[in-house]
């Protein structure tokens, strides 16, 4: 876990991570984290009953800590927890899940994952005690009262103000930019932000003593759609600045509320991850892949918190020629699983003129059977399906293909996952090869996954298009 170090009126962020967490929101070896764990263990070992009403009752989300728990914990900590709020609803559970956390604390707000509120159990009390220990740390001033200079933003005053304006409502923070040092700090925060994930990510970045996030805001930068990761390993070492088109972010947020905020967070987190020494030591394409995947997790989680569940599968563009003397434009299609995000952009400067979320329309679905173990060769019966898939994709240039491989012939689940993955990618590659059209039918239009199955040895290709 990681403790956010506040100035006056600021709130720290901590989280209790499970081992498989993808989002880096904490540092389990941090001395404040270790101190909280020791304090929690000592407190929960102290004798004394916990009254049963608290054991069977979950407080309303956002309510104060129940009296029974205050009576149990306050004498043990020697601390007043009257300001603590407990969040246990579905939104809280989802944000904890998105962070890969059992629970985390934002100031005096304790956010618990699904099923984690269990004060009648030893593990449940330990979890509550750990999070309350962070509240004690903050109030006692054991957390140093300085924020490290970690989120660095350059650009015009107007562009920087626009970026802060974009981030503030969802994060619940009041943000301040220092034009001399370029640092962004938090000067105040609300009890319940629209997005706990955004608040947690910003606070984590600003308080990381070892790792920066550096962004430059502008408008109409060459080669930048929304944001641009440093373009080489040398750039990551020498000048690891993320270029962000704030005009695009604001246009997207104007048309599709929540999407601009989520994409802005994506670019910031991607750059922050790019500063990770363990990421930077890899070849550039692997460094970008890791940073991009972390950022996608954050983007998807924020979108979901703001009311638009789904996860980005792929993104591609087509050229639209409306005729009647009107200029052609680019239509960018983003498949988000539950829906499509469609953005129309001018063909000259790529400026977003119209963005919207639209429902999915099923074009077709195909199942290819007959795969054999230890072979990636496609069954002979696949030829007709491959030809039909190519025809559908060419006829529907805005359609996206979801390719799922299933395997049960292997001896282990891992072996089946690898086999299914190979089959799915082979189907995708053969479709692209058969299409002979790298522009219209390219890998950008595919999302490909493989997974073990109990009985199937097949590949299912589902083709959907946006309803426009």
PEMO-V926390 format. One line per field, one symbol per residue. ss: DSSP state (2 for helix, 1 for strand, 0 for the rest). A space follows every 10 residues. Layout:
# PEMO-V926390
ss: ???
This chain:
# PEMO-V926390
ss: 0000000000 0011111000 0000000000 2222222222 2222200000 0222220000 0011002222 2222222000 0000111002 2222222200 1111110011 1100000000 0222222222 2222222222 0000000000 1111002222 2222222222 2011111000 0011111110 0000022222 2222222000 0011111100 0000001100 0022222200 0111122222 2222200022 2222222222 2222002222 0002222222 2222222222 2222200000 0001111111 0010010011 1111100001 1111110000 0111111101 1111111100 0000000000 0222222222 2222200001 1111111000 0022222222 2222222222 2222200000 0022211111 1100000111 11111100
